Amino acid sequence: MPTEKLVFDYSKPKTLLIKLSGDWQISAGLLSTDEVTSQLDSHPDVAEINISVSKELKWDSGLISFLLKLIRECEDKDIHVAREGLPEKSQKLLSLALKGHEKDISPQKARESFLEKFGGRVLQIIESLRSWLNFLGDVTVSLGRVITGKSYFRWNDFMLLVQRCGVDAFLLVSLISLLVGMILAFVGSIQLKVFGAQIFISDMVGIAMVRVLSAVMTGIIVSGRIGASFAAELGMMQANEEIDALKTLGVSPIEFLVVPRILALVIMMPILTIYADLMGILGGFIISAGMLNLNPIEYLNHTQHAVKLGYVWVGLIHSFVFGVIVAVAGCLRGIECERSAAGVGKATTSAVVTGITGIVIATAIITYICQYLGV
């Protein structure tokens, strides 16, 4: 370090005065704090550093970098660095640099105990249930207003929602249901072939698809396709403050945005489920007649005798409940979305996870009720 740039003065007790002069620009090379460190090591009684500059001093961010390193080293040694002798502009730049450094160093959170984590999780679940109940209450009131003709939403938008929830999902429902029926026929034939009872593949495929599988598969497809789109749309509206604009205009977002989506999905879910029933039975028929050499007419007769009307109603009840769960989950996550792009992504993911989880739980509950009632 050239001596003309740094001059040290110990005229005051426990105080080091550093006089800066010369060229402190980056083009002259970044300066090291090693010389100052050696001075502090040789004078361990120093408690404060004062800085003065000459009138001919040339500086830029190179000086700020040097001072920032010096201040950080002195903080470790509990030495105060006074900045009053620096140029005014350099003091402002140095303050900004120090503030940025403080933000980078995030304080470490204290480690939570098991009881604190468990209690926090319980509180989150309670708050989530409360938000669900509040939302369901608002939706119920809005549905009552729609039935009594006291609310309004655009029927053109409603018909577009019906198309999205139904017609646009037919291809995917067809493919998945057909493959599920074929898989059931394959799996069933492995065991039934041992007893020479391959014809009962029709009973297994028909009852399984009509009673629960078609509704479950359709619900999962709709949750990933329609529920996610509901959450993304409403989440973007929340992020763009469009929902706040509706409230300002005196329009209820629940009545104008949520109720049409719930009605459209609840109407189309049973129709999609009936269609999935037919495609699943068709898949089993293709495997049985085409690969297992079963009589097609006998297969259809067995299916007709095995599949009772009560099983169809059980599947429709499943589909109705699943439609409500998926629509409410998608709309709720969208309405509660954070006002950011990341929030929209989280809302979409949460809507799909909530919808599928709700479908599984509802399936278990409905199955137990049907078993208890002997349906």
Residue, then its C-alpha position, 0 to 999 in steps of 0.5 A: m500500500p503506497t504510504e501517500k494514500l494512508v497516513f496513521d496518527y495516534s495523537k489521541p489516546k485509544t483513537l486512530l486517525i486515518k488520513l486519506s489522500g491520492d487516487w482511490q478510484i477503481s482504475a488505480g486498483l482496489l486497495s486492501t485493508d491489510e495495512v490498517t489491520s496490522q496497525l490495529d494488531s500492533h495497537p490493541d488499545v484502539a477503540e475508535i477510528n476517525i477518518s479525514v480526507s485531503k482536498e485533492l482526494k479522487w474517489d469512486s466505488g473503490l473507496i466505498s469498497f475499502l471503507l465497507k471492508l474496514i467497517r466490517e473488520c472493525e465490527d468484529k473487533d468492537i471498534h467504532v469507525a466514525r464517518e464524519g470526516l468523509p465526503e458527504k456523497s461517500q457517506k450516503l453511498l456507504s450507508l446504503a451499502l451497509k443497509g443492503h448488507e444488513k438485509d442480506i444477513s437474516p436473523q436465524k429463527a429460534r428452533e421450535s419445539f415439537l409442541e410449538k410445531f404441533g400447536g401451530r399446525v393445529l391452529q393452521i388446520i382450525e383456521s383452514l376449516r374456518s375459512w372453508l365454512n365461511f366460504l361455504g356459507d357465502v356460497t349457500v347464501s348466494l345460491g339462495r339468491v340465485i334461486t329466488g332471482k335476487s342475484y345476477f350473472r351473465w348466462n353467456d359466461f355460464m354456458l361457456l363454463v358448462q362447455r369447458c367443464g363438460v364438452d372440452a373434457f370428453l376426450l380425456v375422460s374417454l381415454i382414461s375411462l376406456l383404459v381403466g376398463m381395459i386394465l380391470a378386465f386384464v387384472g380380473s382375467i388373471q385370477l378368474k381364469v384359474f376357476g374358468a370364470q372369465i365371463f364374470i369379468s363383465d360383472m366386475v368391470g361393470i359394477a366397479m366402474v358404475r359404482v365408484l371408479s368412473a366417478v373417482m377417475t372423472g373427479i380426479i381428471v376434473s380436479g387437475r383440469i377444471g379445478a386448477s383453471f378455476a384457481a388460476e383464473l380467480g387468482m389472477m383476478q385477485a392479483n390484478e385487483e379485479i375482484d376488488a373492483l367488483k366489490t367497489l362496484g357493489v357486485s358480489p364476487i361470490e355471486f358473479l364469479v364463484v356460483p356460475r363455476i360451481l353450478a356448471l361443474v355440478i351439472m356436468m359431473p354426473i353427465l361425465t360420470i355416466y359417459a365414463d361408465l359407458m367407456g369403462i364398460l366398453g374397455g372391458f368389452i374390447i378386452s373380453a371379446g377381442m383378446l379373451n375370446l368371450n361371447p360378446i352377447e353373453y358379456l353384455n347380458h351379464t353386464q346388464h344383469a350385474v349392474k343394478l340401478g342402485y349402483v348407478w345412483v351411488g355413482l351419481i351421488h359420488s359424482f355430485v359430491f365430487g363436483v361440489i368439492v372440486a369447484v369449491a376447492g378451486c374457487l376458494r384457493g383462487i379467492e384466497c390467492e396472494r397478489s403475486a405470480a408465485g401466489v397464483g402458482k401456489a393457489t393452483t397447486s393447492a386447489v388440485v391437492t385439496g380437490i383430490t384429497g377431498i375426493v378420496i375422503a368423500t369416497a371413503i365416507i360415502t362407501y362406508i355409508c352405503q355399506y352401513l345402509g346395505v346399498 
